[in-house]
Amino acid sequence: MPHVLPLKTSDAPADSQPILKAIEEKFGQSLNIFSTLAYQPDVLGGTTQINDGIRNDLPELLRELAYYKSSQVNGCEYCAHYHKGAAKQAGATDEQIASIDNYNHSDAFSDQEKTVLAYAEQLTKTAKVDPHTVAKLKEFLDDTQLVTLAATVALANFTNRINHGLEIELP
């Protein structure tokens, strides 16, 4: 049971209502994490700004694999549910989804995808990244894309902790 019940748009603070309406338009419904963050309009707005920002620069499949991997490492069923679907929409195969735990030994992933997954896993588990991993990323990502990847993994960890800390449930 959630520690804080998600708000209906009409019950949310006035500053949260337009953000929730935009989310409803984008996703066809308000998602429980955003409806819960609506209690604090600045946090809701900041979260959605970062969420929109990470959609720039980095190829969609790499972004979604990183987000899904971080959520999977953290055991966040809520985020893993949504980002597994987003990864599939971005082109991830069923084989990739099934072998994400063992990505390093799977032929389902390209070397670039494996490096992105290693980055997401390392940053999520230890809050540090091996310099060798970063060097490999810099072979195919520019600095802007690397910043976006770091922000993607950071946002995944943030939302994973919000979901766990508040026991937010899937609708």
SULDAHU-V214763 format. One record per residue. N is the residue number from 1. RES is the residue in one letter. PSI is psi in degrees with one decimal (NA if undefined). OMEGA is omega in whole degrees, 0 to 359 (NA if undefined). NEAR is the number of other ideal C-beta (glycine too) atoms within 12 Angstrom. Layout:
{{N RES PSI OMEGA NEAR} {N RES PSI OMEGA NEAR}}
This chain:
{{1 M 133.8 181 8} {2 P 145.8 177 22} {3 H -26.1 179 15} {4 V 125.1 181 21} {5 L 138.2 176 18} {6 P 144.6 179 32} {7 L 144.9 167 26} {8 K 150.8 182 18} {9 T -42.4 182 24} {10 S -20.0 180 15} {11 D -8.4 183 16} {12 A 156.7 174 29} {13 P 149.8 184 22} {14 A -39.4 181 14} {15 D -22.0 179 17} {16 S -25.5 187 33} {17 Q -46.9 180 24} {18 P -31.2 178 19} {19 I -45.2 179 34} {20 L -38.6 178 36} {21 K -40.4 179 22} {22 A -38.1 178 21} {23 I -42.7 179 30} {24 E -40.1 178 21} {25 E -40.0 183 13} {26 K -44.3 186 17} {27 F -3.7 181 21} {28 G -5.4 178 9} {29 Q 162.7 172 19} {30 S 134.9 179 31} {31 L 146.5 186 33} {32 N -35.4 179 31} {33 I -43.3 181 44} {34 F -37.1 178 40} {35 S -25.2 176 34} {36 T -43.2 177 33} {37 L -17.7 182 37} {38 A -21.3 175 38} {39 Y -31.6 182 25} {40 Q 92.4 187 21} {41 P -37.1 181 22} {42 D -38.7 178 16} {43 V -43.0 177 24} {44 L -48.6 181 35} {45 G -43.4 179 25} {46 G -41.5 180 20} {47 T -44.3 181 32} {48 T -31.4 177 31} {49 Q -44.4 178 18} {50 I -42.8 179 27} {51 N -42.1 177 35} {52 D -38.5 182 18} {53 G -35.2 182 21} {54 I -6.9 179 34} {55 R -1.4 178 22} {56 N 152.0 167 19} {57 D -54.0 186 21} {58 L 136.6 176 34} {59 P 137.5 186 27} {60 E -43.5 182 23} {61 L -42.9 179 27} {62 L -41.8 178 37} {63 R -48.1 184 40} {64 E -34.6 175 40} {65 L -41.5 179 45} {66 A -44.8 181 52} {67 Y -45.0 180 50} {68 Y -43.8 180 43} {69 K -44.8 178 47} {70 S -43.3 180 42} {71 S -36.6 179 40} {72 Q -42.3 178 34} {73 V -41.0 181 29} {74 N -5.9 181 30} {75 G 30.7 179 16} {76 C 96.7 182 33} {77 E -36.2 181 20} {78 Y -56.7 182 33} {79 C -39.0 179 41} {80 A -39.7 179 29} {81 H -52.3 184 27} {82 Y -38.5 185 31} {83 H -18.5 169 42} {84 K -45.2 177 28} {85 G -41.2 179 19} {86 A -37.4 177 29} {87 A -41.2 179 39} {88 K -41.3 177 23} {89 Q -31.8 181 16} {90 A -3.7 176 25} {91 G 0.2 177 19} {92 A 140.4 180 35} {93 T 163.1 176 21} {94 D -36.5 179 13} {95 E -39.6 178 15} {96 Q -45.3 180 31} {97 I -43.3 182 30} {98 A -27.3 184 18} {99 S 18.9 182 23} {100 I -31.7 179 37} {101 D -31.8 186 20} {102 N 37.0 186 18} {103 Y -35.9 185 33} {104 N -24.8 182 21} {105 H 13.5 184 12} {106 S 138.4 175 20} {107 D -2.8 182 15} {108 A -18.2 184 22} {109 F 143.3 173 30} {110 S 167.8 177 21} {111 D -38.9 178 17} {112 Q -46.1 179 25} {113 E -40.8 178 36} {114 K -38.5 180 30} {115 T -41.4 177 33} {116 V -43.2 179 47} {117 L -39.2 177 44} {118 A -43.0 178 33} {119 Y -49.2 180 46} {120 A -42.8 181 44} {121 E -46.9 181 34} {122 Q -47.4 181 29} {123 L -36.3 179 33} {124 T -43.6 184 34} {125 K -37.5 189 19} {126 T -5.6 186 16} {127 A 20.3 176 13} {128 K 160.2 178 15} {129 V 136.1 177 28} {130 D 131.2 179 17} {131 P -30.7 178 12} {132 H -39.0 178 14} {133 T -44.1 179 28} {134 V -41.3 179 23} {135 A -40.9 178 16} {136 K -39.6 178 23} {137 L -40.8 184 36} {138 K -8.1 174 20} {139 E -22.5 182 16} {140 F -6.4 175 22} {141 L 139.9 173 28} {142 D 177.8 185 15} {143 D -39.3 179 14} {144 T -43.8 179 16} {145 Q -35.5 178 26} {146 L -39.7 175 29} {147 V -42.6 179 20} {148 T -39.5 177 32} {149 L -45.4 178 43} {150 A -41.9 179 35} {151 A -36.4 178 31} {152 T -48.6 180 43} {153 V -39.9 178 47} {154 A -43.1 179 28} {155 L -40.1 177 35} {156 A -45.7 180 44} {157 N -37.8 177 32} {158 F -51.8 182 29} {159 T -33.5 176 39} {160 N -42.9 182 34} {161 R -35.6 174 24} {162 I -47.4 181 33} {163 N -44.5 179 36} {164 H -43.5 183 22} {165 G -28.2 181 20} {166 L 2.3 180 26} {167 E 42.7 180 21} {168 I 135.9 184 31} {169 E 152.8 171 21} {170 L 146.8 179 19} {171 P NA NA 18}}
